[in-house]
Amino acid sequence: MTNSSHEAQPDLSTEITLEEPAAETIALSAADSSHEKPLVIVAHASVGSGHRSAANAIAQALRLQQEELLSGEVATITGDVEADQLLREVDIEVIDILDYGRVVFDGNKTASLFTGATRPIYDLTWRYTLTGRILWSGGTIWSRIMYAPFTEYVSKRKPVAIICTHITAANAAVSARMLTAQRFPIVAVPTDYETEGLWPQLTCDLFCVANEFMAETLRPRKIPEERILITGIPTREDFRREFDRDQIREAYGLPQDKRVVLALAGAYLPRPYIHFRAALDKTLPYLHLFEPTLHFVFVAGEDKEYVRHLQTQCRELGLTNVTILNYVEDMAALMALSDLVICKSGGLTVTECLCAKAPMVLLGKAYGQEKANVNMLTGTGAALHVTTARELLDTLRHYAYNPEMGRAMLINGSYLRRPDAARDIAAVSMELAAHPKDPTDPIFRKHFLKFYWGRRPAHVR
């Protein structure tokens, strides 16, 4: 991987740390583990759906690669004999780290706290204002205060690797590894197009990031080059497939002679979608203007009340170019048949659109990680961003008369498109798990909590 140039700066490596005595291995009786296969844990936190979707995608990739090896469909996955053999033997488990807390709380409700007046505060703390130079390096504090049950599980099962798609899971894994004196690798997989400062820097074996921009946020945080891998954000296997657009449109009863505009209004967390849905509602009276060229598909998810609301509005307005769908199982196919997608700027949603080759209009104000996603996608020309219903209508008018803008976004999106991300992360995780670790590596050193002083951030606001 090629290093980008930085201005020469003194290496200020002062650390703020509370060290603990050397860890003693927690005993595990043979009766507990002799019958169990090697275990790979894929850990997420149920804060929204993106982190969980990424974890499930990685687990799916591991299982598919395992099946391909066992069936003889392929001779090797990793190119490494030991890694392939380990992959043949492992069990794969997806866990929600919040289930292992001393106090189990609702991550979705907690996330909703940052969707109202507090969102600007979240934005300030998310990237560099408070986390640009003084950085978190992990510690046993996470287990001692909150996640002791997870440490006990790690002590019992002795996983060969833990892959984390959420900050809380990564910190809990670091804590558990320190307390149990194990040497399994921890692979961190951020699921947005920027890396938050609370990821446990220096104490993960590998960071699998979306692109070079994200790698440039890790280097000033003193992450060694060999522990940064550009893989993309993981999506399900369906997003690697090619679909027959005409056949899928026929299955959904959609016209073949119009461009399909897909609006993803299904709310896993209702509150963040309030403004998104309100903007869509304001556009409904004008959608008949696009009847000759555009057909709109609204995905309302499992929110039955919202489904009824849309059906009533469309009926009263006499709209003939709108289809309303409930929860959709095969989202990859639906995205693939679409010519344009209106969506929020969540990391997994936009990545799925990229992999499905669906141009995007990102609707709504963005804070924190979503702001980073908007900046990345609009900066590369892979998406458009609008914040109001008026802007959305203006963009739809422009698109109706200039379909080339969709094709341009597809070309630009190819710069970010990495549909093999889940498989690549699965394979490299098995390679790390298959080989002995250096016990003198500083990442295994035990401490209660640790901060360190980073270099000047590559990207600042």
N, C-alpha and C positions, 0 to 999 in steps of 0.2 A: 504494500500500500504506500502510495507516495505522500510524503509529508508536505503540507503547504507551508510557505515561509511565514515566520513571525518576526516581529522586531525583537532584537536582542534585549533580554531583560535578566536581571539577577534572579537566581533561583532561591526564592524565599520559602524555605521548607520548614519553618517553625511549626510545630505541632502542639495542639492542646489535647492532652490525653489523660485518662485515668486508667492505668494498667492494673491488671490483676495477676495473682500468682499463676504460674504455669498450670494449664488445665490437666486434669487427670481423666483418663478415659472412663466413661460410665460403663459399668459391666453389663454385658448382655449374655444371658445364658444360652447354651446351645439349643435348649428345648424351645426357646422363643424363635430362633431364626433358621434352624437346620432344614426345615421343610419349605422355606420360603424362597422364591426366586429373587434374583437381583431386582431392585426397584428403581425406576425413574419417576420422580415426582415432578409434575408440572403444576405450579402454584400460581393462582391469581387471587384477586380480591373482587367481590361482587359489588363493585362501584360502577354502576352502569353495566353495559353488556360487552363493551369492547375488549376489556382485559380477559374476560371469560372466553369470548370467541377466539381470541388469539391463543389462549391456553389449549382450548379444544382443537384448534387447527394443528398445533404442534403435536399434541397427543395422537391425532388422527394420522399425521405424517409418520410418526414413529411406528404405529401399528401397521400401516400400509407397507412401509419399508421392511418391517419384520416379516409380514406375509410374503412379500416378494422374494426375500431370501429363503424362507422355509419352503416355499413352493418350487424353488429353483428357477423362478421367472427371470431373475437376474443373478449374476455370479458374485457381484459385490455392490454394496451401497456406498461405503466410505473409501474404498481402496486400501483399507487397513484391516488385516486379517483379524487382529484382536478385537477391534471395534465391531466388525461384522459378527463375530462369534458372540460377543456380549449382547448385541442387538437381537440375535436369535433367541436369547434366554430371558430377556428382561420382562417384567411386568411394568405397565404404564398406568399411573394413577393421576387423575386431575383432582386437585383439592382447592377449596376456597379457604384462604388463610384466616378469614374472619370467623370461620367455624371453630378455630382453635384458640380464640381469645379467652382470657379469664372472664371477660365480660363480652358476650356476643351482641354486637350492635348491627343495625341495618345500614349497610354501606350506601345503599341507594338514597335513603333519607338523608344521610350525612352529606352525600354529594349535592343534594338539592339545596343544602344550606348556602352553596356557592353559586346559586343561580339568580339571586335577587340583588339587593343593595350591596351585598358583600362581595359580588363578583370582582369589582376593581381591586379589592384587597387581595383576593386570590391571584389576580393577574400580577400584582406587585411582587408577591412572594414567589411566584412560580419560576421565574428564570434567573435574572441577574441582580435585581435591586438588592435583595438580601442574601442571595446564594451565589454570588459571582466569584468571591475570593475566599471566604471562609466556608469550607466544604466539609460535608459529613463523610466519615469513613467507617461507619458501622460500629458495632459493639454488642456486648451481651445484655445491654440495658433492655432491648426489645423483649427478650425472654423473661428477664427478671420482673419486669413490670407487667407485661401483657401476654406473651405467647409461650409460657412454660409448657402448656399441653402439646404444642407443636414440637418443642424440643424433646419432650418425652417420646413422642412418636418417632422422631428422627433417631433417637437413641435406640429404640426398639428395632426399627426396620433397617437402619443403616443403608440409606439409599446410595446408589452409585452416582447419581447426579440429581440436582434440583434445578429446574428451569423456571424462571420467574417472569411473569408478565405484568407485575404490579410492584410498586415501590415497597409497600408493606410486606409483601411476600418475600422480596429480596432481603430486606432488613431482618426479617424473622429467620430466614435461612442462614444468613451470616451469623446471627446470634446462636442458632442451634449448632452450627458447625464448630464455633469456638467452644461452647460449653461441653460438647460431646467429644472434642478432640478428634474428629473425623477429618478425612481428607478428600471428600467428594467435591467435584467441581460445582460451582454456582454460575449459571448462565443467565445474564440479565437481558431481557428483551423489552425495551421501551416500545409502547404501542402508539406513539405519536411522532411527529416530525421534529421533535426537539427533546432534549434530555433534562429532566428536572434535577435540581441540585441535591435533592434528598435521596437519590439513588445511592446505594452504599459504594462510593468510589473507592478504588484501590483494593477492595476486599472481594470483588467478583473475579472469577477466572476469565470471563469473556463477556463483552458487550456486543450484542447483535443489533445493529442500528440500521435505520432506513436508507441512509445515503451519506455522502461525504460531508454534507453540511453538519449532520449530527456528529460525525467523527471529529469535526473541528471544535465541537463544544466539549469533547472529552479530553483532547490533548492538553489544553491549558489546565485541566484538572489532574494532570500528571498520570493519566491512564497510559500504560505502556502500549506502544504501537501493536505489539503482538497480541494484545488483549482487546483489540477493536476489530470487528468484522462487519463489513457492509453486506447485509443479507436482504434487506427489505423488511416490511412488517408482515407477519404470517397471516395467511388467509386459508380457508378450507380448500380441500382438493378440487371442489367444483369450479373454483375460480381459475383452474389450470385448463379447463375443458373448452372446446370449441362447440358452439351450439348452432343448430339450424334455426335461424331467426324466423323464417316464414312458418315453420312448423310450430314453433312456440307461440307465435302470434295467433295462429289458428286455434291452438289449444286454449288460449285465454279469450278468444273471441275479439281480437283486436284487428283493426283494418291494416291491410297490406300496403295501401297506397298513401299512407300518411306517416309523418314522422311521429314517433311516440315520445312523449315527455313524461317521465316517471317522477312523482313527488313522494318522497319517503317521509310520511308523517306518522308512522307507527311509533308510539312512545313507550319505550321501556321505562324511562323516567318521565312521567307526565310534565313535571314543572318546567324543565328546560325547553319543552316544546310549546309552551304557552304562546310565546311571541312568534315562533315559527308557524304554528297553526293559524294564529291571528292574521299574519301576512298572507297566507294562502287563502283564507276566507275572503279577504279584501280583493283578491284577484278573481274569484269565482264569477262575479257578474260580467266580467270582460272576456271570459274564455271562449264565448261563442264567436268572437271576432276572428279566432284562429281556426274555425271549423274547416275551412278548405285545405289547410296544410298540416295542422297539428292535432293529435289526439292525446289526451291527458289521462294518466293512470295514477290514482291516489291509493297508496298503501296505508291503511289506517291501523294495522296491527290488531291486537286483541282488545282494543278499547271500543266496546260495543256502542257506548254513548256517542263517541265521535263518528263511528260509522253511520249511525242513524242521523246525526247532524248533517253529514255530507250528503247522504241520500236525500234528505228533505230539501236541502239547499239546491241541489242539482235538479230535482223535480220541479221546484217552484220557479227556478230560472229557465227551465226548458232546455237544459244543456244536453246535447246529443253527442258531444265529442269528449265525454268524461266517463271513465270506468273506475269504479270503487272496489277495492279488494280488501279483505280482512288480512289476517296473518298469512304470510306467504312462506312456504317451506323452502322452495327452490329459488332463493333470491338471486343466485348467480345467473340462472337462465333469464329471469325477469330483467336484470340489469343488462344482460347481453343483447336482448331484443330492443332495448331502448336507445334512442338517438340522443337524448339529453336527460340528465337526472338533476332534480332539485332536492338538496339534502342539507343537513347540518354538517359542520366541519369536524366531526369526530374522527379520530385516527383510523379506526377499522372501517368505518363506512366509506371514507374517501379512498382508502386502499383497495377495498373491494371494487369500487367504481373504476379505479385505475386498471386493476387486473381484468375486469370485465370489458374494458375498452369502451367505457361510457363517459362522455364529456359531462362536466358538472357545473351547476350554478349553486354556490354555497350561500345559503340564506340565513341572515341574522347576524347580530353583533357577536364577536368572538373574544373570549378572554383566555388567559392561561395557555394550556396546551392547544386549545382550538384556535387561538390567535396565531400560534406558531404554525399550525397546519394551513391556515388561510394564507399566511405570508409565503410559505413554501410553494403551495400550489399555484397561487396567482403570480408569484415571482417567476416561476418557470413557464407560465402560460398554459398550465394544465387545467385551470379552472377559472371561472369568474366568481366574483363575490358581490352580493347585494345585501343591503340591510333593511330595506323597506319594501312594501308592496308596490309602490310606484316604480322603484328601480327594477323590481322583478318583471313587471309588465313591460317596461321599456326594453329590457334585455330579451324578453320573449318576442317582442315585435321585431327586434333586430335579427334574432335567430330565424324567425319565420321567413324573412326575406333574404337572409344570408346564411344558408346551411353550411357554407364553407367554414364558418367560425367553429362549428363542432368538429370538423375534420382537423382544423388547426390545433384544437385542444388535444385531440388524440395523438397527433404527432409529438406535441410537447410532452404529453403524459408518458410517452414511451421512455423518457429520461428517468422516470421514477418507478416504472412498472417492473415489479419483480414477483411474478406469480409462484416461483419456486421457493419462496422464503421459508415456509414451514418445513419443507424437506431439507433445505440447507441447514437450518438451525438444528433439526433433529440429528442430522448426520454429524455435524461438528460436535454436538453434545456427546454423542457416543464415542467419538474419537478422544475427547477429553477424559471421559469416564474410564476408558479402557487401559490407560497407562498410569503407572505409579507417579505420585506427586512428590515434589521436593519438600520434605518436612521443615526445611529452614526458610521456605518462602515466607516473607513478611505477612502475606494475606492470612496465614494460619495463626498469627500471633494473637493471643487473647488479651482483650481489654474491655473495660466496662463501657466506655464511650470514647470516641476519638474524633477530633476535628483537625483539619490541616489547612494550610494557606496555599491557595492556588495561584497560577499565573494570570495575567490579564486575559479576560474572556475573549474568545475569537469574535463573538457576536454580542453586541450590546444594544440596548434601546436608547 
